[in-house]
Amino acid sequence: MKLKIQSHVLREAINKLLTVVDKKNSRPILTNCLIKAANKKLEIVATDLEVSAKIILDAQIEGEGSFCINSKNIADILRELPNEDLLISVDNNSLLNLSCKNINYSLLVISPEEFPQLSFQNQSTEFRLKTKQISQIINKTSHAISTDETRLYLNGIFLQLTDSKLRAVAIDGHRLALLDTNEFIGENKFLVDGVIIPRKGISELKKIADTYPEEDVAISLDDSFMFVNARNEYYLSVRLIAREYPKYQTVIPAKTTNKFLIDRNAILNAVKRIKILSNEKTNGVKLNIQPNELIISTNHPALGQASEKLSIDYNGKPTEIGFNAKYLIESLSVLNETDVIFEFNNELSPVVIKAEDLPEFLGIIMPLKL
């Protein structure tokens, strides 16, 4: 088998797959990627059995063949090669000969028979999403994904079809992020009950969205997997989290009695400044809400105290609410540079954060007792 391809083209493809490769070395074969050459196409596959990715490239090919090669090793080599034609051949002695200009490598390869058989499509349940919709879902909600490994069902984004809208929810017990995608076309029985896409699958999905910023992608589901096909050249298979998602609706207040309006940049930058003197463990800051005035403050027993006064649109009763500044910053950072609305009932109830120009988004932060 012989093939010719530009080194930077192969480098970019391998680099995209590196994050999929099994880091735990649970099975040695999973540290390799599978490379197949046939019909003027080069197919590269990586998997950790939870998330799998496949990229198809155009190449000049003589003789079909396939082999497995250590993913990190080939990536390290490609990183150092000039952007020139790359000649690859595999002989009968399980050696891959790689040459680029006057640079030559002979690399050991492994039989492809050991590599797991993978599926990347279930066309019977296919629907389409724009990559900008995927990016929007991930950018607005992923900050609220839980990192607590003991609550596996919170380690991802929950997708569900609700009133002809695709709803994305992430929750970690301290905050919630919810986004409705209205321009959704397609029916899917698995989306009616909802599916949980794990964190690693989300990051690989974002990579596809970033690679094709103005495209539609085909998405299909079965009981265990989500399959993504971008332009018939970049495929993804993600094992869904097989748990029931909690009733997130119970966290959302049915109604709120108080609200104030404030410039998003003003409060975001103020919280960042005040956080510097907050307690390292709790990141606690206080929001003292007065008619037309907001005072953000914190007190560190070993470092000192800080406060900042801001103007707000508010005519309710004075209320003081404690927050984890990190959660507040992350929730505000996903919103556009416009006015934001804080809705609440009292100092202990969930606080709802909305944006005037993003009615399909809802953020919730639980108060912190300080």
C-alpha positions as a printed NumPy array, in Angstrom:
array([[  0.   ,   0.   ,   0.   ],
       [  1.276,   3.468,  -0.943],
       [ -0.261,   6.9  ,  -0.541],
       [  0.605,  10.565,  -0.957],
       [ -0.904,  13.415,   1.052],
       [  0.067,  16.883,   2.264],
       [  1.656,  16.654,   5.73 ],
       [ -0.403,  19.539,   7.198],
       [ -3.675,  17.893,   6.065],
       [ -2.829,  14.647,   7.868],
       [ -1.477,  16.596,  10.868],
       [ -4.739,  18.522,  11.336],
       [ -6.806,  15.345,  11.1  ],
       [ -4.683,  13.408,  13.61 ],
       [ -4.679,  16.36 ,  16.022],
       [ -8.487,  16.456,  15.986],
       [ -8.606,  12.767,  16.895],
       [ -5.975,  12.894,  19.654],
       [ -8.461,  14.   ,  22.328],
       [-10.601,  10.923,  21.577],
       [ -7.754,   8.426,  22.069],
       [ -7.943,   6.4  ,  25.284],
       [ -5.672,   8.04 ,  27.895],
       [ -6.2  ,   5.346,  30.551],
       [ -4.553,   2.623,  28.439],
       [ -7.299,   0.204,  29.434],
       [ -6.609,  -1.661,  26.188],
       [ -3.266,  -1.05 ,  24.407],
       [ -4.92 ,  -1.089,  20.956],
       [ -6.973,   1.991,  21.939],
       [ -3.813,   4.128,  22.123],
       [ -3.613,   3.608,  18.362],
       [ -5.62 ,   5.086,  15.531],
       [ -6.86 ,   2.968,  12.657],
       [ -5.875,   4.164,   9.164],
       [ -7.546,   2.746,   6.048],
       [ -6.672,   3.618,   2.439],
       [ -9.092,   2.812,  -0.398],
       [-10.822,   4.5  ,  -3.369],
       [ -8.718,   7.684,  -3.193],
       [ -9.859,   8.194,   0.404],
       [ -7.883,   7.975,   3.619],
       [ -9.984,   7.091,   6.671],
       [ -8.612,   7.728,  10.166],
       [-10.452,   6.432,  13.256],
       [ -9.829,   6.798,  17.005],
       [-11.875,   5.606,  19.968],
       [-11.913,   5.015,  23.722],
       [-15.135,   2.959,  23.295],
       [-17.152,   5.818,  24.85 ],
       [-16.432,   8.424,  22.166],
       [-15.28 ,   7.549,  18.636],
       [-14.321,   9.853,  15.776],
       [-13.615,   9.269,  12.102],
       [-12.16 ,  11.685,   9.543],
       [-12.046,  11.002,   5.807],
       [ -9.419,  12.729,   3.645],
       [ -8.636,  12.837,  -0.066],
       [ -5.312,  11.217,  -0.96 ],
       [ -3.41 ,   9.697,  -3.873],
       [ -3.518,   5.962,  -3.197],
       [ -1.879,   2.943,  -4.808],
       [ -3.147,  -0.349,  -3.452],
       [ -5.665,  -0.61 ,  -0.655],
       [ -4.693,  -1.382,   2.907],
       [ -5.14 ,  -0.627,   6.589],
       [ -3.024,  -0.54 ,   9.722],
       [ -2.979,   0.744,  13.313],
       [ -0.322,   3.148,  14.561],
       [  0.384,   4.809,  17.905],
       [ -1.624,   8.038,  17.832],
       [  0.661,  10.187,  19.977],
       [  3.782,   9.007,  18.172],
       [  2.501,   9.813,  14.671],
       [  1.126,  13.157,  15.918],
       [  4.524,  14.103,  17.385],
       [  6.245,  13.238,  14.109],
       [  3.759,  15.139,  11.948],
       [  4.064,  18.2  ,  14.213],
       [  7.747,  18.526,  13.313],
       [  7.489,  17.89 ,   9.56 ],
       [  7.499,  20.705,   6.967],
       [  4.307,  21.439,   5.01 ],
       [  5.268,  19.284,   2.046],
       [  4.073,  16.128,   0.293],
       [  4.137,  13.111,   2.559],
       [  4.791,   9.663,   1.102],
       [  3.583,   6.678,   3.135],
       [  4.001,   3.014,   2.34 ],
       [  3.468,  -0.169,   4.346],
       [  5.521,  -3.267,   3.552],
       [  4.923,  -6.903,   4.447],
       [  7.107,  -6.671,   7.548],
       [  4.624,  -4.481,   9.428],
       [  6.766,  -1.433,   8.853],
       [  5.386,   1.94 ,   7.81 ],
       [  7.847,   3.958,   5.76 ],
       [  7.201,   7.674,   5.938],
       [  9.147,  10.257,   3.955],
       [  8.802,  14.016,   3.613],
       [ 11.453,  15.822,   1.525],
       [ 14.704,  14.274,   2.826],
       [ 13.242,  13.122,   6.155],
       [ 12.556,   9.397,   6.603],
       [ 10.938,   7.314,   9.324],
       [ 10.325,   3.589,   9.64 ],
       [  7.551,   2.951,  12.15 ],
       [  6.128,  -0.215,  13.615],
       [  2.433,  -0.74 ,  12.893],
       [ -0.128,  -3.166,  14.317],
       [ -2.659,  -5.356,  12.56 ],
       [ -6.041,  -3.625,  12.178],
       [ -7.844,  -6.83 ,  13.18 ],
       [ -7.409,  -5.973,  16.873],
       [ -9.123,  -2.59 ,  16.487],
       [-12.791,  -2.569,  17.644],
       [-15.581,  -2.554,  15.068],
       [-17.396,   0.781,  15.266],
       [-20.645,   2.196,  13.914],
       [-21.093,   5.864,  12.982],
       [-24.661,   6.071,  11.707],
       [-28.274,   5.163,  12.361],
       [-30.069,   6.817,   9.458],
       [-33.543,   5.74 ,  10.529],
       [-33.619,   8.392,  13.281],
       [-31.737,  11.196,  11.532],
       [-32.386,  14.907,  12.018],
       [-30.293,  17.984,  11.217],
       [-28.877,  20.846,  13.256],
       [-26.921,  23.899,  12.145],
       [-23.409,  24.053,  13.57 ],
       [-24.086,  27.573,  14.846],
       [-27.02 ,  26.112,  16.835],
       [-24.724,  23.438,  18.268],
       [-22.151,  26.099,  19.213],
       [-24.862,  28.211,  20.833],
       [-26.136,  25.272,  22.893],
       [-22.639,  24.362,  24.105],
       [-21.462,  27.935,  24.719],
       [-24.549,  28.889,  26.743],
       [-24.972,  25.768,  28.88 ],
       [-21.722,  23.781,  29.253],
       [-20.418,  25.922,  32.145],
       [-23.131,  24.392,  34.363],
       [-22.159,  20.745,  33.701],
       [-21.266,  19.02 ,  36.97 ],
       [-17.749,  17.656,  37.542],
       [-18.932,  15.408,  40.401],
       [-18.164,  11.878,  39.181],
       [-20.466,  10.375,  41.815],
       [-23.481,  11.961,  40.084],
       [-22.894,  10.68 ,  36.585],
       [-26.293,  11.839,  35.316],
       [-25.206,  15.481,  35.806],
       [-21.926,  15.064,  33.877],
       [-23.392,  16.198,  30.568],
       [-25.959,  18.269,  28.693],
       [-29.558,  17.036,  28.639],
       [-31.283,  17.41 ,  25.243],
       [-35.054,  17.074,  24.96 ],
       [-37.754,  17.926,  22.457],
       [-40.238,  20.251,  24.217],
       [-43.144,  21.912,  22.358],
       [-41.323,  21.603,  19.004],
       [-38.245,  23.242,  20.538],
       [-34.946,  21.527,  21.235],
       [-34.182,  22.235,  24.881],
       [-30.657,  21.948,  26.309],
       [-30.167,  21.868,  30.088],
       [-27.095,  21.612,  32.296],
       [-27.238,  21.563,  36.096],
       [-24.693,  20.852,  38.829],
       [-26.694,  21.384,  42.02 ],
       [-25.522,  24.998,  42.43 ],
       [-26.689,  26.477,  39.123],
       [-28.712,  25.713,  36.036],
       [-28.377,  26.818,  32.408],
       [-31.235,  26.285,  29.944],
       [-31.45 ,  27.18 ,  26.255],
       [-34.325,  26.563,  23.836],
       [-33.523,  26.219,  20.126],
       [-36.663,  27.287,  18.27 ],
       [-35.506,  26.733,  14.68 ],
       [-35.458,  22.965,  15.041],
       [-36.702,  20.709,  12.272],
       [-37.107,  16.993,  12.775],
       [-38.825,  14.413,  14.941],
       [-36.974,  11.893,  17.035],
       [-38.497,   9.419,  19.483],
       [-35.364,   9.4  ,  21.64 ],
       [-35.494,  13.199,  22.038],
       [-39.038,  13.052,  23.42 ],
       [-37.757,  11.397,  26.608],
       [-34.435,  13.208,  26.326],
       [-30.792,  12.112,  26.118],
       [-27.72 ,  13.046,  28.171],
       [-24.568,  13.794,  26.16 ],
       [-21.417,  13.385,  28.308],
       [-18.809,  16.102,  28.755],
       [-16.222,  14.468,  26.48 ],
       [-18.8  ,  14.027,  23.721],
       [-19.75 ,  17.715,  24.099],
       [-16.14 ,  18.845,  23.57 ],
       [-15.817,  16.667,  20.447],
       [-19.146,  17.992,  19.145],
       [-17.87 ,  21.547,  19.635],
       [-14.804,  20.655,  17.573],
       [-17.04 ,  19.656,  14.657],
       [-19.06 ,  22.876,  15.021],
       [-15.853,  24.938,  15.016],
       [-14.524,  23.068,  11.959],
       [-17.675,  23.76 ,   9.907],
       [-19.09 ,  27.073,  11.242],
       [-21.723,  27.52 ,   8.518],
       [-22.946,  23.964,   7.908],
       [-25.757,  21.579,   8.776],
       [-24.813,  18.292,  10.401],
       [-26.814,  15.067,  10.427],
       [-27.498,  13.67 ,  13.905],
       [-29.027,  10.308,  14.705],
       [-29.712,   8.438,  17.926],
       [-30.348,   4.967,  19.221],
       [-30.787,   3.594,  22.756],
       [-27.108,   3.997,  23.599],
       [-25.383,   6.307,  21.117],
       [-25.526,   9.645,  19.376],
       [-24.075,   9.705,  15.845],
       [-22.95 ,  12.89 ,  14.091],
       [-22.062,  13.248,  10.409],
       [-20.541,  16.494,   9.132],
       [-20.273,  16.735,   5.339],
       [-19.605,  12.962,   5.037],
       [-16.021,  13.604,   6.128],
       [-16.058,  14.074,   9.907],
       [-18.012,  11.54 ,  11.982],
       [-18.63 ,  11.197,  15.693],
       [-20.13 ,   8.445,  17.832],
       [-20.872,   9.248,  21.491],
       [-22.136,   6.825,  24.117],
       [-25.   ,   8.524,  25.94 ],
       [-25.201,   8.589,  29.737],
       [-27.667,   5.826,  30.58 ],
       [-29.355,   7.524,  33.518],
       [-32.551,   9.465,  34.1  ],
       [-32.052,  13.23 ,  34.216],
       [-33.371,  14.953,  37.363],
       [-36.591,  16.997,  37.243],
       [-34.829,  20.287,  36.543],
       [-38.199,  22.092,  36.277],
       [-38.535,  21.967,  40.075],
       [-35.531,  24.284,  40.414],
       [-37.12 ,  26.991,  38.245],
       [-39.277,  29.348,  40.348],
       [-42.927,  29.407,  39.242],
       [-42.973,  33.146,  39.859],
       [-40.678,  35.82 ,  41.302],
       [-41.666,  38.924,  43.252],
       [-38.518,  41.052,  42.808],
       [-36.268,  41.909,  39.897],
       [-33.608,  44.41 ,  38.922],
       [-32.054,  45.426,  35.62 ],
       [-28.325,  46.118,  35.202],
       [-25.713,  46.439,  32.464],
       [-24.08 ,  43.039,  31.999],
       [-20.525,  44.376,  31.647],
       [-20.859,  46.61 ,  34.71 ],
       [-21.827,  43.803,  37.093],
       [-19.519,  41.206,  35.487],
       [-16.434,  43.412,  35.809],
       [-17.396,  44.488,  39.326],
       [-17.764,  40.881,  40.513],
       [-14.376,  40.028,  38.977],
       [-12.767,  42.885,  40.918],
       [-14.459,  42.08 ,  44.241],
       [-13.755,  38.337,  43.902],
       [-10.022,  39.048,  44.309],
       [-10.532,  39.486,  48.075],
       [-13.087,  36.687,  48.513],
       [-12.475,  33.505,  50.474],
       [-10.532,  31.012,  48.316],
       [-12.841,  28.126,  49.24 ],
       [-16.267,  29.723,  48.841],
       [-15.492,  32.65 ,  46.477],
       [-18.274,  34.342,  48.434],
       [-19.49 ,  37.85 ,  47.559],
       [-22.555,  39.738,  48.832],
       [-25.013,  41.609,  46.657],
       [-26.769,  44.266,  48.738],
       [-29.76 ,  45.24 ,  46.605],
       [-31.265,  48.659,  47.394],
       [-33.66 ,  50.869,  45.419],
       [-31.657,  51.974,  42.345],
       [-28.391,  50.856,  43.929],
       [-26.368,  47.639,  44.14 ],
       [-23.392,  47.212,  46.476],
       [-21.146,  44.208,  45.8  ],
       [-18.819,  43.393,  48.686],
       [-16.626,  40.742,  50.287],
       [-14.533,  40.389,  53.423],
       [-11.389,  38.254,  53.74 ],
       [-10.13 ,  37.805,  57.33 ],
       [ -6.469,  37.649,  56.236],
       [ -6.448,  40.052,  53.28 ],
       [ -9.029,  42.778,  53.844],
       [-12.325,  43.834,  52.316],
       [-13.662,  45.301,  49.085],
       [-16.887,  46.824,  47.834],
       [-18.234,  48.475,  44.689],
       [-21.41 ,  50.46 ,  44.141],
       [-23.437,  50.217,  40.91 ],
       [-26.618,  51.83 ,  39.608],
       [-29.556,  49.492,  38.931],
       [-33.19 ,  49.734,  37.923],
       [-34.922,  48.471,  41.088],
       [-37.721,  49.713,  43.344],
       [-38.335,  46.689,  45.576],
       [-37.454,  46.085,  49.223],
       [-33.767,  45.969,  50.308],
       [-32.338,  42.441,  50.072],
       [-28.876,  40.984,  50.629],
       [-27.947,  37.805,  48.744],
       [-24.687,  35.835,  48.918],
       [-23.197,  34.242,  45.793],
       [-20.263,  32.126,  44.752],
       [-18.523,  34.734,  42.559],
       [-17.189,  32.048,  40.203],
       [-20.713,  30.835,  39.409],
       [-21.917,  34.395,  38.963],
       [-19.057,  35.242,  36.583],
       [-19.56 ,  32.092,  34.492],
       [-23.322,  32.641,  34.235],
       [-22.897,  36.277,  33.17 ],
       [-20.028,  35.541,  30.76 ],
       [-22.233,  33.494,  28.406],
       [-24.618,  36.429,  27.922],
       [-24.234,  39.174,  25.34 ],
       [-23.115,  42.699,  26.195],
       [-26.537,  44.079,  27.035],
       [-28.794,  44.579,  30.056],
       [-29.411,  41.524,  32.226],
       [-32.326,  40.855,  34.571],
       [-31.981,  39.323,  38.039],
       [-35.242,  37.852,  39.398],
       [-35.645,  36.588,  42.977],
       [-38.081,  36.142,  45.853],
       [-35.8  ,  36.445,  48.898],
       [-32.196,  35.963,  50.03 ],
       [-32.543,  32.149,  50.152],
       [-34.501,  31.412,  46.957],
       [-32.988,  30.544,  43.547],
       [-31.986,  33.633,  41.546],
       [-33.004,  33.703,  37.882],
       [-30.731,  35.461,  35.384],
       [-32.107,  36.455,  31.982],
       [-30.996,  38.662,  29.111],
       [-33.287,  41.033,  27.242],
       [-31.853,  40.072,  23.844],
       [-31.792,  36.291,  24.555],
       [-35.333,  35.305,  25.631],
       [-34.659,  31.62 ,  24.913],
       [-32.   ,  31.466,  27.687],
       [-32.517,  30.986,  31.41 ],
       [-29.828,  30.862,  34.072],
       [-30.321,  30.031,  37.747],
       [-27.868,  30.345,  40.626],
       [-28.511,  29.095,  44.162],
       [-27.628,  31.674,  46.845],
       [-24.684,  31.145,  49.17 ],
       [-25.081,  31.517,  52.938],
       [-22.364,  33.903,  54.082]])
